[in-house]
Structures are given as C-alpha cells and as structure tokens.
Amino acid sequence: MENSASNEAFVRFEGVQKSYDGRTLVVKDLNIDVPRGEFLTMLGPSGSGKTTSLMMLAGFETATKGNIYLNGEAINDVAPHKRGIGMVFQNYALFPHMTVAENLAFPLKVRNMTSSDIETRVKRALDMVELGSFGNRRPAQLSGGQQQRVAVARALVFEPDLILMDEPLGALDKNLREQMQYEIKHIHERLGVTVVYVTHDQSEALTMSNRIAVFNDGVIQQLAPPSELYEKPINSFVAQFIGENNKLNGTVLSSQNGTCQVTLSTGEVVKALDVNTDKAGMSSTLSLRPERVFINPDGEQYDNMFSGKVEEIIYLGDHKRVRMNVCGHDDFIIKVPNSTDKRGIQVGEIVPIGWSVDDCRALDPV
C-alpha cells in the first residue's frame, strides 16, 4: 500500500510481525488504524505482544515484517528521536540530579530551542499537570504521583502529536493510580493529543480509553470502545479478561435467527445470543455478567428462569456479591445492588433467579 493510502489514519500498523528468534512470532500480522486525537489502549496479559507493539511504534524495536505509518509516512527506518513522539514509562526515568524544570527543559535543549521558548514551554507543561510551583524541586522531593505527573509533563513539553505510555501507573498505590487515571484522561481531553497506552489493568483501560485493543498470543482479539468490549465480547478470551463473568459450558442444541439453545452438562437448557458457536452438537461456553442476573425477580418473567442455592454473601458497600450454586456450578456470581435487596437474602436459601437472552452470549468453548 502506498503512503498516500495511509493518510486517513494518524497511526497505522499494516501487516506488522515481530520475531526475536526468527521462528516464534511475538506479534502476528498486526493491522490497526488510530485516528488523530484518539486515546487507544493496548490491553492484555504479560507476553501478549502489546508492549512489543508499542516499542515498534516508538522505534526501540524493529518490525520483522510489515510497515508502521505516522501521519501517512512510513517510519520503519526513522530513528526514535526523529519520530517526534513523547514517551512515559513506568519507572518515570527522571534525572535525579536535575530539578523538575531542568528535567522538562532537557528535551527542548536537545532540539536547540531558545531559552525564552524553553522557559515558556516548561511553565505551560507544569501548569498542565498542576505542578506550576514545583519547578525548583528535585524528583526525590516529590511523591510518586507527582513524579509521574512530571514524567507526563516532560512527554508533553515539546508538544508532540503522539504520546506513548507503557504501564505508567504500575508503580503507584491503588488510590493514587485511580486519581492519575482521571488526570491523564483529562489532559488528553483538553489537549486532543493522540495517546497509545499499554496496560494489563482492565479497569484502567476501561476508565481512560476511547477504544481498547485486547491482545492475546500476539493477536488482537477484539478492538472496540470500552462499553462494547464489556457488553459484547466476541470470544471467550475477551469475556473472561474484561470484567467479572459467569461461564457455563454446554452443547449447542439448536440455533436460529441469532439466538440458540445450549444444553448444560446438568441437563438444563439455556437460551442465549448466538455470537460465535459453530453448529448444533458443538461445544459452547456461555458468558453472563453477574449484574445481569436477578434474584427473586418479583413475578417478572425472564427468558431463562432457574433456582439457585445461596452459598456466600460478601458485603461490598454499594452491592452484595452473592456466590450461588446454579445449574451445578457453585461459583456462580450475582451482584445485587443494596438499593434493590429489600427482603435480604440469606446463606442456605434456595431462591429463583432469571436473566434475559440478550445478556447471555454463546461463545467459543473454553
């Protein structure tokens, strides 16, 4: 494909592969387009190929096959420092002997900018991450969250069109990590800069991204906005990796008009959306989110009505996490909002439960 054909995507991976030993592909035929201004997250377990893909885009790794384009230009042979990309790493990579302002000025001095330009940009970048008064401090005098904000400011200071972030919040504690997720999200929204972000943390990806590419075994399993990934996983890997999920294994009994009937090993028949089953007689794994199942449904009729025994109730503030034995599965989870649990269920009770066919997805067997 010619460069001109890549103009509609700001970042494009086209048939990209990566092998370190010439035999095993760490990244297999990666094709992805990132529009200008998007926050795209590459999400997946360790060894899935997400960080390798980011490092090829940065120029720290070379593609074994295929092309990578930035703003319509092939960059496979462009040195990392000439790609004009901002980078934020997990370990901050700040110079300890320099002040915060000197850390931010460094990439500008490398680009031979004037002193007045440098001063203006450093001030603007620090204000952007709400550290305007911290310019004279050294990194050791800052908290972890403040250091990470300095690292973000340094990536922004030369006003790149693209910022790459590799697990940038992994070293922070839970509360600080959640706070930084919102801060980075808001910076992105204010500036409109394109961000490609790598994490193995699914809640982080759901919180921050316009779209998420779920990686496994060097392949993108699904690329979609967060709500679509969660509500409409296209295979069992995505269903299990994103959010909590009940899985029921069975055999496809019949399928028509986009829905199917699946017989469980215990004999019950479940109606589900036919997402990617093969044909009658084939195995399938049903995917069902815990908050889509209802206990004591007050006379309402659902497509799937069963009874279950309450094994355990864990109080989590806004909801109860109820573990039940349903259709022979003793690890079936239902999330019950405390606002709806008027009667109060008890351990040992056998109660009716129900769920809609639209909330149950028949996927590939696992």
C-alpha beads as a LAMMPS data file, in Angstrom:
LAMMPS data file: protein, C-alpha beads

366 atoms
365 bonds

1 atom types
1 bond types

-500.0 500.0 xlo xhi
-500.0 500.0 ylo yhi
-500.0 500.0 zlo zhi

Masses

1 110.0

Atoms # bond

1 1 1 0.000 0.000 0.000
2 1 1 1.342 3.446 -0.848
3 1 1 1.910 6.129 1.772
4 1 1 -0.909 8.261 0.412
5 1 1 -3.354 5.484 1.236
6 1 1 -2.370 5.754 4.914
7 1 1 -3.400 9.397 5.280
8 1 1 -6.786 8.692 6.870
9 1 1 -5.089 7.079 9.907
10 1 1 -2.706 9.092 12.066
11 1 1 -1.017 5.882 13.285
12 1 1 -1.195 2.726 11.192
13 1 1 0.193 -0.769 11.707
14 1 1 -0.012 -2.677 8.438
15 1 1 0.738 -6.422 8.423
16 1 1 3.279 -5.976 11.233
17 1 1 5.019 -9.025 12.665
18 1 1 7.783 -9.358 15.235
19 1 1 10.022 -12.318 15.994
20 1 1 13.097 -12.274 18.209
21 1 1 14.411 -15.703 17.222
22 1 1 13.270 -15.986 13.606
23 1 1 10.765 -18.730 14.462
24 1 1 8.277 -17.634 17.126
25 1 1 6.104 -14.611 16.341
26 1 1 5.555 -12.370 19.363
27 1 1 3.306 -10.129 17.241
28 1 1 1.345 -11.794 14.418
29 1 1 0.069 -9.766 11.466
30 1 1 -0.946 -6.630 13.363
31 1 1 -3.300 -4.300 11.466
32 1 1 -4.666 -1.284 13.308
33 1 1 -5.577 2.318 12.494
34 1 1 -5.517 5.038 15.159
35 1 1 -7.265 8.313 14.215
36 1 1 -5.730 11.618 15.281
37 1 1 -6.746 12.579 18.830
38 1 1 -7.768 9.081 19.943
39 1 1 -6.824 7.510 23.272
40 1 1 -6.146 3.897 22.301
41 1 1 -5.159 1.324 24.912
42 1 1 -3.351 -1.918 24.139
43 1 1 -4.542 -4.296 26.854
44 1 1 -3.548 -7.870 27.519
45 1 1 -1.721 -10.316 29.798
46 1 1 2.075 -10.497 30.031
47 1 1 3.642 -11.798 26.820
48 1 1 0.613 -10.962 24.654
49 1 1 2.564 -8.613 22.342
50 1 1 1.176 -5.261 23.498
51 1 1 4.448 -3.741 24.785
52 1 1 6.398 -5.053 21.790
53 1 1 3.879 -3.324 19.506
54 1 1 4.312 -0.057 21.422
55 1 1 8.116 -0.339 21.272
56 1 1 7.988 -0.864 17.499
57 1 1 5.916 2.317 17.202
58 1 1 8.441 4.161 19.388
59 1 1 11.350 2.843 17.311
60 1 1 13.035 0.891 20.120
61 1 1 12.184 -2.387 18.363
62 1 1 12.182 -3.053 14.625
63 1 1 9.345 -4.855 12.843
64 1 1 10.305 -8.223 11.359
65 1 1 7.693 -7.697 8.657
66 1 1 5.132 -5.054 7.677
67 1 1 5.031 -1.264 7.903
68 1 1 4.257 1.330 10.567
69 1 1 2.984 4.736 9.444
70 1 1 2.803 8.020 11.343
71 1 1 0.717 10.757 9.738
72 1 1 0.902 8.980 6.367
73 1 1 4.680 8.472 6.374
74 1 1 6.362 5.088 6.824
75 1 1 8.605 5.327 9.917
76 1 1 10.195 1.845 9.994
77 1 1 13.619 3.316 9.210
78 1 1 13.251 6.580 11.175
79 1 1 15.381 6.804 14.342
80 1 1 13.384 7.007 17.616
81 1 1 14.495 10.567 18.436
82 1 1 13.401 11.757 14.998
83 1 1 9.839 10.435 15.244
84 1 1 8.674 13.355 17.420
85 1 1 6.940 11.027 19.881
86 1 1 6.565 11.668 23.635
87 1 1 7.160 8.676 25.914
88 1 1 6.094 7.956 29.507
89 1 1 7.437 4.835 31.250
90 1 1 6.535 3.037 34.470
91 1 1 9.793 3.991 36.218
92 1 1 9.421 7.722 35.402
93 1 1 13.051 7.881 34.046
94 1 1 13.603 11.348 35.573
95 1 1 17.151 12.649 36.015
96 1 1 17.702 12.725 39.822
97 1 1 20.439 15.404 39.714
98 1 1 18.216 17.873 37.809
99 1 1 15.336 19.967 39.125
100 1 1 11.831 19.380 37.788
101 1 1 12.196 22.371 35.457
102 1 1 15.586 21.121 34.212
103 1 1 14.092 17.683 33.554
104 1 1 11.428 19.292 31.387
105 1 1 13.899 21.603 29.656
106 1 1 16.164 18.712 28.634
107 1 1 14.192 17.506 25.557
108 1 1 13.846 21.131 24.446
109 1 1 17.586 21.826 24.710
110 1 1 18.239 18.713 22.642
111 1 1 16.015 20.311 19.986
112 1 1 18.075 23.536 20.167
113 1 1 15.207 25.768 21.266
114 1 1 15.857 29.284 22.587
115 1 1 15.965 29.961 26.335
116 1 1 12.781 32.040 26.246
117 1 1 10.907 29.323 24.321
118 1 1 12.144 26.718 26.769
119 1 1 11.012 28.764 29.777
120 1 1 7.555 29.337 28.265
121 1 1 7.016 25.696 27.381
122 1 1 8.267 24.361 30.716
123 1 1 5.890 26.674 32.605
124 1 1 2.974 25.667 30.353
125 1 1 3.689 21.950 30.778
126 1 1 3.976 22.203 34.569
127 1 1 0.725 24.170 34.773
128 1 1 -0.898 21.487 32.625
129 1 1 -0.198 18.837 35.283
130 1 1 -0.884 21.268 38.151
131 1 1 2.738 21.423 39.333
132 1 1 3.417 25.054 38.457
133 1 1 5.170 25.799 41.772
134 1 1 7.347 22.653 41.810
135 1 1 9.912 23.646 39.143
136 1 1 12.822 24.059 41.566
137 1 1 12.360 20.742 43.387
138 1 1 14.302 17.611 42.614
139 1 1 12.491 14.295 41.873
140 1 1 13.477 12.848 45.275
141 1 1 11.478 15.646 46.946
142 1 1 8.272 14.625 45.170
143 1 1 5.697 11.906 45.852
144 1 1 5.280 9.039 43.387
145 1 1 2.188 10.654 41.885
146 1 1 3.975 13.993 41.491
147 1 1 6.949 12.290 39.819
148 1 1 4.603 10.587 37.388
149 1 1 2.968 13.915 36.570
150 1 1 6.424 15.364 35.869
151 1 1 7.080 12.419 33.526
152 1 1 3.801 13.175 31.717
153 1 1 4.701 16.880 31.543
154 1 1 8.110 16.015 30.066
155 1 1 6.414 13.944 27.362
156 1 1 4.097 16.880 26.587
157 1 1 6.624 19.714 26.796
158 1 1 7.797 19.647 23.163
159 1 1 4.168 19.438 22.041
160 1 1 4.284 16.085 20.225
161 1 1 1.325 14.897 18.170
162 1 1 1.640 11.408 19.668
163 1 1 2.344 10.219 23.207
164 1 1 3.120 6.603 24.088
165 1 1 2.644 5.376 27.657
166 1 1 3.958 1.996 28.851
167 1 1 2.347 0.891 32.152
168 1 1 2.890 4.425 33.528
169 1 1 0.829 3.925 36.691
170 1 1 2.032 0.443 37.623
171 1 1 4.255 1.618 40.490
172 1 1 1.566 3.686 42.236
173 1 1 -0.763 2.577 45.028
174 1 1 -4.434 1.966 44.236
175 1 1 -5.873 5.367 45.214
176 1 1 -3.103 7.322 43.522
177 1 1 -3.367 5.145 40.433
178 1 1 -7.090 5.863 40.127
179 1 1 -6.506 9.587 40.629
180 1 1 -3.804 9.621 37.924
181 1 1 -6.102 7.767 35.505
182 1 1 -8.551 10.674 35.653
183 1 1 -5.773 13.279 35.434
184 1 1 -4.242 11.714 32.305
185 1 1 -7.712 11.296 30.795
186 1 1 -8.497 14.981 31.408
187 1 1 -5.143 16.131 29.992
188 1 1 -5.873 14.105 26.861
189 1 1 -9.354 15.623 26.560
190 1 1 -8.004 19.167 26.984
191 1 1 -5.102 18.848 24.524
192 1 1 -6.580 16.478 21.947
193 1 1 -3.191 14.762 21.621
194 1 1 -3.136 11.171 20.296
195 1 1 -2.275 8.633 23.019
196 1 1 -1.326 4.973 22.650
197 1 1 -1.303 3.420 26.115
198 1 1 -0.198 -0.039 27.272
199 1 1 -1.516 -1.754 30.396
200 1 1 -2.505 -5.164 31.751
201 1 1 -5.041 -3.497 34.087
202 1 1 -8.517 -3.791 32.569
203 1 1 -10.196 -1.221 34.874
204 1 1 -7.517 1.296 33.891
205 1 1 -8.209 0.615 30.219
206 1 1 -11.988 0.904 30.669
207 1 1 -11.638 4.208 32.549
208 1 1 -9.309 6.035 30.170
209 1 1 -9.732 4.845 26.606
210 1 1 -11.742 5.796 23.542
211 1 1 -11.008 2.308 22.192
212 1 1 -9.241 -0.760 23.562
213 1 1 -7.296 -3.370 21.593
214 1 1 -7.345 -6.629 23.589
215 1 1 -4.187 -8.638 22.848
216 1 1 -3.562 -12.324 23.412
217 1 1 -0.865 -14.519 21.918
218 1 1 0.358 -11.747 19.581
219 1 1 -3.085 -11.153 18.050
220 1 1 -5.762 -8.501 18.657
221 1 1 -8.765 -10.468 19.892
222 1 1 -11.156 -7.501 19.751
223 1 1 -10.838 -3.764 19.106
224 1 1 -13.769 -1.685 20.347
225 1 1 -14.902 1.089 22.729
226 1 1 -14.883 0.069 26.432
227 1 1 -18.666 -0.406 26.724
228 1 1 -18.777 -2.636 23.651
229 1 1 -15.892 -4.799 24.889
230 1 1 -17.624 -5.297 28.214
231 1 1 -21.191 -5.729 26.975
232 1 1 -20.484 -7.517 23.679
233 1 1 -17.341 -9.656 23.858
234 1 1 -16.875 -11.568 20.610
235 1 1 -14.992 -14.521 22.104
236 1 1 -14.441 -16.245 25.435
237 1 1 -10.973 -14.772 25.992
238 1 1 -12.316 -11.208 25.893
239 1 1 -15.337 -12.158 28.037
240 1 1 -13.065 -13.640 30.721
241 1 1 -10.369 -10.948 30.558
242 1 1 -12.661 -7.908 30.721
243 1 1 -14.643 -7.690 33.958
244 1 1 -16.160 -10.484 36.024
245 1 1 -18.047 -13.138 34.150
246 1 1 -20.063 -16.304 34.754
247 1 1 -19.255 -19.060 32.308
248 1 1 -21.442 -22.096 31.706
249 1 1 -20.247 -24.877 29.409
250 1 1 -22.663 -26.818 27.260
251 1 1 -23.597 -28.163 23.845
252 1 1 -25.492 -26.258 21.158
253 1 1 -28.936 -27.838 20.781
254 1 1 -30.257 -25.564 18.033
255 1 1 -29.675 -22.136 16.535
256 1 1 -31.883 -19.786 14.526
257 1 1 -32.429 -16.048 13.978
258 1 1 -29.387 -15.068 16.032
259 1 1 -30.296 -16.996 19.173
260 1 1 -29.526 -20.536 20.247
261 1 1 -30.365 -23.111 22.866
262 1 1 -27.497 -24.660 24.799
263 1 1 -27.826 -27.807 26.915
264 1 1 -25.669 -27.752 30.045
265 1 1 -23.947 -30.876 31.377
266 1 1 -26.539 -30.961 34.185
267 1 1 -29.388 -31.090 31.628
268 1 1 -30.769 -27.542 31.843
269 1 1 -31.369 -25.684 28.581
270 1 1 -30.268 -22.026 28.362
271 1 1 -31.368 -19.565 25.690
272 1 1 -28.572 -17.250 24.512
273 1 1 -27.427 -14.925 21.745
274 1 1 -25.560 -16.948 19.144
275 1 1 -22.331 -14.947 18.866
276 1 1 -19.826 -17.437 17.528
277 1 1 -20.984 -21.007 18.010
278 1 1 -20.361 -23.474 15.223
279 1 1 -23.431 -25.650 14.729
280 1 1 -25.759 -27.965 16.615
281 1 1 -23.849 -30.593 18.552
282 1 1 -20.779 -28.397 19.046
283 1 1 -19.485 -27.225 22.427
284 1 1 -20.005 -23.652 23.560
285 1 1 -19.238 -21.511 26.600
286 1 1 -21.952 -19.130 27.753
287 1 1 -20.889 -15.720 29.050
288 1 1 -23.112 -13.901 31.571
289 1 1 -22.203 -10.798 33.608
290 1 1 -23.001 -11.035 37.359
291 1 1 -25.000 -7.777 37.382
292 1 1 -27.279 -9.065 34.584
293 1 1 -28.749 -11.859 36.734
294 1 1 -31.673 -11.111 39.032
295 1 1 -32.586 -12.809 42.321
296 1 1 -36.261 -13.030 43.349
297 1 1 -37.402 -11.297 40.190
298 1 1 -40.803 -10.315 41.674
299 1 1 -43.033 -12.146 39.250
300 1 1 -41.159 -10.845 36.213
301 1 1 -40.575 -13.458 33.581
302 1 1 -37.126 -13.790 32.020
303 1 1 -36.071 -15.900 29.038
304 1 1 -34.034 -18.034 31.437
305 1 1 -35.550 -18.924 34.825
306 1 1 -33.770 -21.222 37.291
307 1 1 -33.287 -21.612 41.009
308 1 1 -30.045 -21.395 42.917
309 1 1 -28.729 -22.008 46.416
310 1 1 -27.017 -19.083 48.171
311 1 1 -23.533 -20.246 49.243
312 1 1 -21.896 -16.984 50.325
313 1 1 -22.729 -13.269 50.638
314 1 1 -19.997 -10.615 50.686
315 1 1 -20.966 -7.046 51.551
316 1 1 -19.152 -4.501 49.350
317 1 1 -20.842 -1.230 50.253
318 1 1 -22.908 -0.365 47.203
319 1 1 -23.693 -4.005 46.390
320 1 1 -23.566 -7.548 47.706
321 1 1 -21.527 -10.155 45.855
322 1 1 -23.591 -13.336 46.108
323 1 1 -21.996 -16.693 45.295
324 1 1 -24.554 -19.328 44.398
325 1 1 -24.867 -22.899 43.235
326 1 1 -26.692 -22.646 39.910
327 1 1 -27.076 -25.476 37.393
328 1 1 -24.388 -27.473 39.190
329 1 1 -21.907 -24.555 39.296
330 1 1 -21.090 -23.474 42.861
331 1 1 -19.106 -20.410 41.777
332 1 1 -21.962 -18.604 40.012
333 1 1 -21.742 -14.917 40.990
334 1 1 -24.595 -12.399 41.157
335 1 1 -24.089 -8.732 42.048
336 1 1 -27.085 -7.397 43.945
337 1 1 -27.330 -3.591 44.428
338 1 1 -28.114 -2.873 48.085
339 1 1 -30.821 -0.451 46.961
340 1 1 -32.802 -3.329 45.398
341 1 1 -32.288 -6.031 48.056
342 1 1 -35.329 -5.109 50.141
343 1 1 -36.031 -8.515 51.645
344 1 1 -32.442 -9.534 52.330
345 1 1 -31.287 -12.938 51.144
346 1 1 -29.641 -15.452 53.472
347 1 1 -26.931 -18.085 53.063
348 1 1 -28.505 -21.513 52.520
349 1 1 -31.669 -20.137 50.875
350 1 1 -32.852 -21.558 47.574
351 1 1 -34.171 -18.664 45.503
352 1 1 -35.484 -18.094 41.968
353 1 1 -33.144 -16.293 39.552
354 1 1 -33.560 -15.087 35.987
355 1 1 -31.768 -13.417 33.111
356 1 1 -32.563 -12.216 29.609
357 1 1 -31.450 -13.934 26.425
358 1 1 -29.891 -10.606 25.340
359 1 1 -27.485 -10.694 28.297
360 1 1 -26.243 -14.243 27.720
361 1 1 -23.716 -14.785 24.923
362 1 1 -22.889 -18.171 23.381
363 1 1 -19.157 -18.114 22.571
364 1 1 -16.300 -20.449 21.652
365 1 1 -15.683 -23.249 24.187
366 1 1 -13.075 -22.851 26.937

Bonds

1 1 1 2
2 1 2 3
3 1 3 4
4 1 4 5
5 1 5 6
6 1 6 7
7 1 7 8
8 1 8 9
9 1 9 10
10 1 10 11
11 1 11 12
12 1 12 13
13 1 13 14
14 1 14 15
15 1 15 16
16 1 16 17
17 1 17 18
18 1 18 19
19 1 19 20
20 1 20 21
21 1 21 22
22 1 22 23
23 1 23 24
24 1 24 25
25 1 25 26
26 1 26 27
27 1 27 28
28 1 28 29
29 1 29 30
30 1 30 31
31 1 31 32
32 1 32 33
33 1 33 34
34 1 34 35
35 1 35 36
36 1 36 37
37 1 37 38
38 1 38 39
39 1 39 40
40 1 40 41
41 1 41 42
42 1 42 43
43 1 43 44
44 1 44 45
45 1 45 46
46 1 46 47
47 1 47 48
48 1 48 49
49 1 49 50
50 1 50 51
51 1 51 52
52 1 52 53
53 1 53 54
54 1 54 55
55 1 55 56
56 1 56 57
57 1 57 58
58 1 58 59
59 1 59 60
60 1 60 61
61 1 61 62
62 1 62 63
63 1 63 64
64 1 64 65
65 1 65 66
66 1 66 67
67 1 67 68
68 1 68 69
69 1 69 70
70 1 70 71
71 1 71 72
72 1 72 73
73 1 73 74
74 1 74 75
75 1 75 76
76 1 76 77
77 1 77 78
78 1 78 79
79 1 79 80
80 1 80 81
81 1 81 82
82 1 82 83
83 1 83 84
84 1 84 85
85 1 85 86
86 1 86 87
87 1 87 88
88 1 88 89
89 1 89 90
90 1 90 91
91 1 91 92
92 1 92 93
93 1 93 94
94 1 94 95
95 1 95 96
96 1 96 97
97 1 97 98
98 1 98 99
99 1 99 100
100 1 100 101
101 1 101 102
102 1 102 103
103 1 103 104
104 1 104 105
105 1 105 106
106 1 106 107
107 1 107 108
108 1 108 109
109 1 109 110
110 1 110 111
111 1 111 112
112 1 112 113
113 1 113 114
114 1 114 115
115 1 115 116
116 1 116 117
117 1 117 118
118 1 118 119
119 1 119 120
120 1 120 121
121 1 121 122
122 1 122 123
123 1 123 124
124 1 124 125
125 1 125 126
126 1 126 127
127 1 127 128
128 1 128 129
129 1 129 130
130 1 130 131
131 1 131 132
132 1 132 133
133 1 133 134
134 1 134 135
135 1 135 136
136 1 136 137
137 1 137 138
138 1 138 139
139 1 139 140
140 1 140 141
141 1 141 142
142 1 142 143
143 1 143 144
144 1 144 145
145 1 145 146
146 1 146 147
147 1 147 148
148 1 148 149
149 1 149 150
150 1 150 151
151 1 151 152
152 1 152 153
153 1 153 154
154 1 154 155
155 1 155 156
156 1 156 157
157 1 157 158
158 1 158 159
159 1 159 160
160 1 160 161
161 1 161 162
162 1 162 163
163 1 163 164
164 1 164 165
165 1 165 166
166 1 166 167
167 1 167 168
168 1 168 169
169 1 169 170
170 1 170 171
171 1 171 172
172 1 172 173
173 1 173 174
174 1 174 175
175 1 175 176
176 1 176 177
177 1 177 178
178 1 178 179
179 1 179 180
180 1 180 181
181 1 181 182
182 1 182 183
183 1 183 184
184 1 184 185
185 1 185 186
186 1 186 187
187 1 187 188
188 1 188 189
189 1 189 190
190 1 190 191
191 1 191 192
192 1 192 193
193 1 193 194
194 1 194 195
195 1 195 196
196 1 196 197
197 1 197 198
198 1 198 199
199 1 199 200
200 1 200 201
201 1 201 202
202 1 202 203
203 1 203 204
204 1 204 205
205 1 205 206
206 1 206 207
207 1 207 208
208 1 208 209
209 1 209 210
210 1 210 211
211 1 211 212
212 1 212 213
213 1 213 214
214 1 214 215
215 1 215 216
216 1 216 217
217 1 217 218
218 1 218 219
219 1 219 220
220 1 220 221
221 1 221 222
222 1 222 223
223 1 223 224
224 1 224 225
225 1 225 226
226 1 226 227
227 1 227 228
228 1 228 229
229 1 229 230
230 1 230 231
231 1 231 232
232 1 232 233
233 1 233 234
234 1 234 235
235 1 235 236
236 1 236 237
237 1 237 238
238 1 238 239
239 1 239 240
240 1 240 241
241 1 241 242
242 1 242 243
243 1 243 244
244 1 244 245
245 1 245 246
246 1 246 247
247 1 247 248
248 1 248 249
249 1 249 250
250 1 250 251
251 1 251 252
252 1 252 253
253 1 253 254
254 1 254 255
255 1 255 256
256 1 256 257
257 1 257 258
258 1 258 259
259 1 259 260
260 1 260 261
261 1 261 262
262 1 262 263
263 1 263 264
264 1 264 265
265 1 265 266
266 1 266 267
267 1 267 268
268 1 268 269
269 1 269 270
270 1 270 271
271 1 271 272
272 1 272 273
273 1 273 274
274 1 274 275
275 1 275 276
276 1 276 277
277 1 277 278
278 1 278 279
279 1 279 280
280 1 280 281
281 1 281 282
282 1 282 283
283 1 283 284
284 1 284 285
285 1 285 286
286 1 286 287
287 1 287 288
288 1 288 289
289 1 289 290
290 1 290 291
291 1 291 292
292 1 292 293
293 1 293 294
294 1 294 295
295 1 295 296
296 1 296 297
297 1 297 298
298 1 298 299
299 1 299 300
300 1 300 301
301 1 301 302
302 1 302 303
303 1 303 304
304 1 304 305
305 1 305 306
306 1 306 307
307 1 307 308
308 1 308 309
309 1 309 310
310 1 310 311
311 1 311 312
312 1 312 313
313 1 313 314
314 1 314 315
315 1 315 316
316 1 316 317
317 1 317 318
318 1 318 319
319 1 319 320
320 1 320 321
321 1 321 322
322 1 322 323
323 1 323 324
324 1 324 325
325 1 325 326
326 1 326 327
327 1 327 328
328 1 328 329
329 1 329 330
330 1 330 331
331 1 331 332
332 1 332 333
333 1 333 334
334 1 334 335
335 1 335 336
336 1 336 337
337 1 337 338
338 1 338 339
339 1 339 340
340 1 340 341
341 1 341 342
342 1 342 343
343 1 343 344
344 1 344 345
345 1 345 346
346 1 346 347
347 1 347 348
348 1 348 349
349 1 349 350
350 1 350 351
351 1 351 352
352 1 352 353
353 1 353 354
354 1 354 355
355 1 355 356
356 1 356 357
357 1 357 358
358 1 358 359
359 1 359 360
360 1 360 361
361 1 361 362
362 1 362 363
363 1 363 364
364 1 364 365
365 1 365 366
